[in-house]
Every structure is written in structure tokens, then in C-alpha cells.
């Protein structure tokens, strides 16, 4: 049977089983669970034991929702094809069986109004779905590959296979395995690299579940390599300002001409590290260095932008050091310290607008910061001068007081001696 004919069979199955698929609910006594839970073969008993905790079972759906048959009948007669029994869905049947409910807007609205109902349509556009439809590849991922049948939990549940912290290992169960990936000539180091990235550190160490994992960049049901389009569109979902600046820059045009993959050319893809000023320029560790020399126009631009940012950072550090010393000595410099936050903002803006590859844009961003840093620096120097003046005055006053005390003591002794 060809891929197209199998697909047609899948759609026919949906039509045939559609009426009960959106209305049947688990009966008080489900013969499927009763029988299967006592079978000696764990392959048959295991699903029955784990299913009661499945999100579908919790909502009152029984085995027949996916497998068909009549759960009100005990014994083998429950598995009557005339009652729509299909057994364990395989291959192209799987997304269509899941789609009977999950693609039905009216049905899903009753149980989860916010759930998307385009998953099946999107799946068929994915690399996984296209290969399943074309050659019925048994190794390709389907719904149950990521949402384990009989033990599906909401994505918000930490035990769910698709909970953000679990997604990398879920995808890695195939993509980090040399055996299945050998057939597709795909690398298997993505998970290992990702777990060294800033994204994984933000998620796993700092608890930021909004940090990106595999499906944020590759998609969920429509999984595809970002490179099939423009990777900037992927990174720009989170880094919108940088993506917009880069997209309007001359560098973006040049990258397209030479076939360079946008953002990942400088930042990498799975092993994205923490960014830093050392990345800018043509020195050791700079991302510009592999393509540009110090004598090239682009190299000169990178060096100039780095110099502007370094100068502002140095100005900030100096002012911050002076104000910290003054504060520790008890001087009132809180307003200057508050104003200094504007310098940090200027640094952030400068490091952002460098994605436009325009010296003028970076210069504009740092100029305001230079003024604030200079003002804060002066306030720090002034506070320290005031501190020295106060200390000098205190020393003089203390000396005078000591002289007076000494004179008083001598006078008292003189009086006592003559008395």
C-alpha cells in the first residue's frame, strides 16, 4: 500500500469512527482495564495500570476513545471490529486517531477552550509528517513518540514528557541516539551542546521556564530545521529588537548573498553561550575575527564599536567605584548612584544597536551615557573631597579640644598647688 493510499485509509477511519470519538466516555465498568490489568504479559497489562493517571482518563475518557470496541462487554467480544475496534493505531493512523478529538474545535472547546486544534494539519507539514506520509517510515516521530500513550500528563505537570525541563531529553531520545539517526545522516550532539548553553542554564539553574528549549526554535507539531527559512525569524521571536536591527542592516543582505545562516554565524545554535564585549572586534575570541582583519573596513568598524563600548564601561566602573567609596564612608551619594543606572541602560542599548553594524548608532547610544558617567564621577570626587575636608576639620577641632583640656588640667593642678 502506498503512502497516499494509507493516508486515505486514515481519513476513512476518521469518518467511520468520528461519531463515537467525540461523544464516548469511560463507562462505570471498563472491561478493557478490568481484563488487561490482570494479564500476565506486561506489554498488555502495563498500559491498563498506568492509564488511570493519564490526563484523558482523569477527564473521563476510556480506552475505546482511541482503540474502538465496546468497553461494556467483557471478554474478546469487546474487541469487535464491527464496534469500531482498531487495536493499537500504527503509522499514519496515529495522528488521525488523535486528531479526531484534537482537531475538533467544538469538542475541544468543551474540555480545553484554549487548546489549539491545528496540530494534525501542522504535523503533516513537518519533516516528521512529510516522511510518514511519503514512505510510512516506522521510525519517524508521531504523536505517541512525544506524548506517551496511556500516561499523558498536562504540559504544566513536571512529570509530563513535554514539561519545559524535559523537552531536551525527550527530543534527544531519538536525536541523540546514533542508531536511529544514522539512517538520516543527522548529528547526535545537539542535546549535549544545548545543555552547555545559556538557554539551558537559564532554565535549569535559574528556574526560567520561558527560556527556549528544542520546540521553541524547531516548533512543536510542525517541527522543522530553522535553516529552511531565515533563522533570524526564529531567534527574533525572543530577541526581537536585535533581529529587527540585523534584518535592516547591510550585513543581513551580505549574509543572504554568501549563504551565511544569520544569527547562528556569530552566536552558534545549540551551544549558545553568554554574550560579552569580548565577542566584538578582531582579537582573540572575537566572532568577527574569522571573517575580518583589523585592516578591513568591517574590522575597523568592529574595533571602533568595541572602543566606544569599552570607554563607556570604563567610565561607569570609575564612577561606580568612587561613589561606592563615598557611600561606605557615610557620604550621601544616593542620587548620583541612581543616575548612574542610566549609564547601564546606555551600555545595554549600545550592545543591542551594534547589531545594526553602524558606528553612528553605537556612538549615539553611548554619548548620553558618557555625560551621566562624567557627572557621577564628579559627584564622587566632590563627595570624597568633602569627606577629606570634614576629616581635616575634625582633626583640627580635636586638636584644639585636646589643647584646651591640657590647659585646664594644668590650671587645676596650679590651683591645687597654691591652695
N, C-alpha and C positions, 0 to 999 in steps of 0.2 A: 504494500500500500504506500502510495506517495505521501509526501508531507502535506500537499494540498487536500488530498482525499481524507487524510486523518483529521485535518483541521475541519473539514466539512462534517465528518462524523461527530467531532466535538460539539459543533454548533447544533447538530441534530439532537444530540444528547441533552443540550441545554433546553431546547424546545420541548423535548419529551418529558423531562423531569422538572421543568420550570414550575408548574402549579404547586407541587408539594414542597419545592425547595424554598419557597418564601412564606410558607404557612405552617409546615410541620414543626412541632415542638416535642421535646422529650416527654414520653408518657410517664405515668407514675411508676410503672414497672417496665424497664427497658430490657428486653430479652437479650439484646446484644451484650450489654455489660454483665448481665447475670451469667450467661454462658461463657463468654470469653475470659472473664476474671478467674475461672476455675480450670481453664485449660492448662495442660502441662507444658505446652510449647510457649515459651516466654515471648516469642515473636507475635503470638496471638493474644496472650494474656496481658502483656506489658501495656499496650495501648489502653485497654479497659481499666487498668489500675491507675494510670496517670490522667485519664480523661476527666475525672470529676473536678480537677483543679484547672482545667482548660477554660479560657475565657468564654468559649461557646457554651460549655456545659453550665457555667455559672449563670449564663443568661437563659438557660432552659432549653438549649438545643441538644438533640441527641444524635446518635451515630447515623441514623438514616438521613440526616440532612445532607451528608456528603456521600454516604455509601449506598443510599437507597434501601429498599427492602421494607419489611413490616416488623417493627420492634415490639408489637403487641403479641406476636406469635412466638411461641417457644420452639426451639429446635431448628433444623435445617430449612424448614418451610419458610422461616423468616427471610431467608436469602433467595427469594423467588424473583427471577428476572422480570416476571410479569408485574411485580410490585416495584419495578424500577431499580432492582438491586444491580449495582455495577462493581461491587467489590472495592478493591483499592485502586483508585484512579491512577493512571500511568501517563507519562509523557504529556502530550498536548491536552489530555483530558483534565489535567490538574488545574491550569489557570481558568479553564472554562467552568469546572465544578465550583471553584472558589468564587468565580465571577457571577454565578447565579444569584448570590446574595450581594456580594461586594460591588457589583456593577448596577445594582437595582436601587435607584435613588429613593423610590417610595419605601422600599423595605428598610434600607439603612437609616432612613430618617427616623424610623420608629425606635431604633436602638442606639444609634450614634449619629446625631444630626450633623456633626462636624466632620465626619469621615468622608474622604474622597471616594468617588465611585468610578474613577477612570483608571484604576490600577491595571486591569486586564488590557485595556486598549494601549496603555503606556508600555506594558510588559512586551507586547508584540512588536513594539518599535525598538526594543532594547537589543543589545548584542545577544543576550541570552535567548530572548524570544524569537529573534530572527533565525538563529541557528536551530532552535527547536522546531520552528515551522518549516524550515528548509530541509533538514535532514533527520529530524526527530532524534537528535543526539541525546542518548540516555544520560550523559554526564553533565548536561547543561543544567544550570540552576533554574528551578521552578519555585512556586510559592512555598512548598513544604521544605525546600532547601534552607530557607531563611526563617520561616515560621514553622517550627517542628510540629507536625500533625499530632494531635491529642494532648499537647502540653503548651499550647499557645497562651501567652500572657500579654497584657497591655504593654505598649512600649514604655510606659511610665513606671513599670514594675522593674526594680533592679535585677530580678531573676529572668526577665524577658531576654530572649536572644537578640532583640533589636533595641535594647536599652543602650543609650549612647556609649557607655563604658564597655559594652560587649560587642559592638558592631565590628571593630577591627578584627577581633578573633573569629567572629562569625564569617566575615569575608575571607579571612586567612585560612579557614578550614578547607577551602579549595585553592585559593590563590597563593597560599604559602606552602602548598603541597607539591613537591616536584613531580609526583606520579601523574595526577590528572592534568597538570599544566604542561607537561612535556608534549602532549598531543597538539597543543595550540601554540607552542613556541613562545610562551609568556614567562617573564621573570617571576621569581617567587620570593623576592626580598622586600616587597612593599611593606608588609606588616612590621618587619624588623626595622626598616628605616623610619616608618611612621612613629614607632614607639621611641625614637630618639628625637622626635620633632618638638617644636614649641607648642604645636597644637595638642599633642598628646600630653605634654607636661601640664598645660593649662587645664586640661580635662581631668587627668588622673591625680595630679598633685595639688592643684588649686581648686578642684571641685567645680570648674566652669563647664557645665554640660552643654553650653552653647558653642563651645569650641568645636571646630569641624572634625569630623571623622569621615570614613570612606564614602558614605552615602551623601554627605553634604556636597562633595565635589563630583562624584560619579553618578549621583541620582539614586533613587530607590528602585522602583519598578521599571523605570526606563534607563537602567544602568548602561552607561557608555563611556568610553575614554574621552576626557575633556578635549583632547587634541583633535577630535573630529571637526570641531568648530574653532573658536578663538578662546584660548584658555583664560584670557582676561575677563571674559564674561562669567567664568566660574569663580575666579578669585574676587571679582568685583561684587559678588553677592554680599561679601562681608567688608571688603576693602574698597568701598565704592568711590571715595574721593581719589585714592591713588589710581584706581582703574580708569576713572574718567580723565585724569590728568595725562596718564600714559597714552590712553586711546587718542587724545588730541595732539600728542607730540609727534615730532618728525621721527623719533625713534620707533614709534609704533609702525609707521609706514615702512621704514627700513627693515624692521623685523619681518614684516609680511613679505617683502621683496626677497629677502635671503632665506626665508623659511624658518626663522628662529621662533620658538614657541612662547613668545611673550614673557609673562611674569616668571615662569619657571627657568628661563635662561639665567636670571640673576639669583633667584631665591630657591631654586630646586622645586621638587613636587612633594614627594612623600616625606623626605627628611628636611623639612623647612626649619631652619634654626632661628634663634633670636637675632633680630636685626641690630646693627650697631654702626657707628660712624666709620669704623674701620673697613666696612664694605665699599665705601665711596673713595674713589681715587685710583691710582695705578700702583700703589705699594703692595707689599706682601699681604695676602688675604683679601685684597680688594676684588670685587666681582667685575670691575671694569678692566682689570689688567689682562685677562686672557685675550681680549679683543683690541685693546687700545694701548698705545705707548704714551709716555709723557710728552712727546713731541707732536703727537697728533692733535687735531682740533678737538676731538671728543675727549682725549686725555686731558688737555688743558682745561676744558670745561669742567670735568670731574674734579680736577685739582683745585680749581677756583671755588667751586661749590663747597668742597670739603674745607677749604681755608676759611670761608665765611662762617660755616657752622662751628668749626673749631674755635674761632675767635670769640664767637658769642658764648660758647660753652666755657671758655676760659674766663670771660667777663663775669659770667654767672657764678662760677666757682670762687673767684676772688671776692666778689661782693658778699656771697653767702658765708664765706669764711670770716670776713670782717664783722658782719652782723652777728654771727654766732658767738664770736669772742666778746662782742659788746654785750650781748644778751646774757651770757654766762657771768659777766662782771656786774650785772644788775642794771644795765642801761636800758632805757625804753626805746626799742627799735622795732616794735611790732608792725607799725605801718609800713616801714621800709621792707620788712620781711614779707608782708602781704603783697606789696607792689612787685616784689621780686618774682612772684608766681607768674607775672606777665612775661618774664623772660623765658620761663619754662614753656609757656604757651607758644612763644615765638620760635623756640627750638623745635617744638613738635610740628609747627606749621612749616618751618624750613625743611625739616626732614620729610615732610609729606610732599611739598611742592617740587622737591628735586626730581620727582617722577615726571615732571614736565620737561626736564633736561634744559631748563632755562636759567642762566646765571641771574638775569634780572629778576626773575620770580623769587629766587632764593635770597637775593640781596634785599628785595623789598620786605621779605618776611623777617629778616634779621635786623634791619635798621631800627625798627621800633624797639626791639629787644635791647639793642646797644644803648639807647637812650635811658631806658629803665635801669639797666645794669650799671651804667655810669652814675646815675642818680643814687642808686642804692649803695654803690661803692663810696660815694662822697658822704652819705649819711653814716656809713660805718666808720669812716675815718674821723668824721666830726664827733661821733659818739666816743671813740677811743681818745680823741684829744680832750674832750670834756672830762673823760674819766681820769686822764693824767692830771688835768688842772685840779680836779676835785681831790685827787690823792696828794698833790703838792700842797694845796690849801690846808688839807687835813694835817699834813706833816708839820707845816708852819704853825698851825694852831696848837697842835700837840706840843711842839717845842716851847711855845710861849707859855702854855699851861704848866709845863714842867719847870720852867724858869721861875714862874710865879710861886709854884709850890715849894721850890727850893728856897726862894727868898723868904717865904712865910715860915718855913721850918727854922731858918737861921734867926729870924726875928724872935720867934718863940723862945729859942734857946738863949738868946741875948737877954730877953726879959727875965727868964728864969734865973740867969746867972747874976743879974743885978738885984734881983729881989731877995 
